[in-house]
Amino acid sequence: MPDWLGQRHFPRYPIVVAALYTLEGPPPESTGAGWTRNLSEGGACLELTERLDLSTSLRVRLRTDQGGIAGQARVIWVGEPDSTGGILHGMAFTQLAPVQPQALRELLARRSSVWRAVVRVPQEIPVTCQIKGEARSPLQGRTGNISRRGLSLHLPLAIPPGSALEVTLHSSHGPLTVEGTIVRVEPLDAQIPGEPIRHGFQFTDISYSTGMTLGRILVEAP
């Protein structure tokens, strides 16, 4: 365990949001995406696909359900690759724009209302859904929000909870296919005739690269 962990000035909370980083230095600049494992007013633990050097300076942008939080940071510790293939990095903020600290504090203050600590970001992406084990034609729909662990689906038909689906997101980075299960469906009395029906969809099988691409899509969105 890094020595500095016992010297934190701010408590950290297990809040998961998408992150985009750019290494500071001469061009061409290197960029990458990842996810936070935890977050505080002073820094974050980032899960990345590449290993960064200690003391690396970078610009970082976090995407929350309320918008973006951007600033400059420095890598203060680097872990070993975990079972997913990701590499954990400790990052300390060195500078945040004037309005950003308040946005960060507001996110941390809402931690008890963030479902399972994973922030859902509003994002509409066209999808094609195939119910596994059924021969019916694929359903066309869209996402309503996306997180590290799942997404909301807006579909023309109600699909019962427990149904297994293969969902293809038609994103700006190309098609991304994930598998998962419907965990909730909009109640009948809340459905509006002619409007898509909202479903909660939880990932059960998603590749590491697809998960990282989803993070990049979220953090790059306007």
C-alpha positions, 0 to 999 in steps of 0.5 A: 500500500502506498505510504501516502494513503495514510496522509489523505486530507480528504475522505474518498468515496466509491463513486464511479464516473467516466474519465478522459485524460490528456498527458501534458507535454509537447505535441502530439498529445496522448489521450485516453479514457477510463473510470474512477474507482473512488473520488474526493475533493483532492483527487481520485483513483482511476482505472486506465488501460495504460500504465502512466509514470509517477509524477505524470502531469495530465489534464483530466475531465470527469463526466457526471450526470450534471455535466463535466468536471475538468482540471489538472492533476498529477499521478502519485501512485500506480498499482499492478494490473488487476483481474480485468486488465485495468491498471489503477492510478492514484491522482491528485488534483493540482488545479481546478477551474473556479467553478469546478470545486463546487461541482465536485463537492455537490457530486460527493454530497449526493453520494448517498443518492447515487445508486450503488455508487455508479453515476448514470449519465444521460445519453441517447444512443440508437440500439438494436436489441435481440431477446436471447432464445427467441426468434423474433426480429430485433427491437429498435430503440435507444438508451436513456442513460448509461453507467459502468454497470448498465443502462436504461433502454427505451423500447417499443415493447415491454420486456419482462424483468429477467429477460436476457438480451444482446444489445448493440449500441450504434455509437460514434465509435462503431457498434458496441455489443453487450449482453445483460438482463432486464432488471426493471420495466416501467409500470403499466400505469406510468406508460404513455400510449405511443411512447417508448417503454423504459427498461433498466438493463444490467450488464452481465457480459461486456468486454473490457475494451467495450467498457472503456469505449463506453466511458470515452463516449460519455466523457466526450459527449457535449 
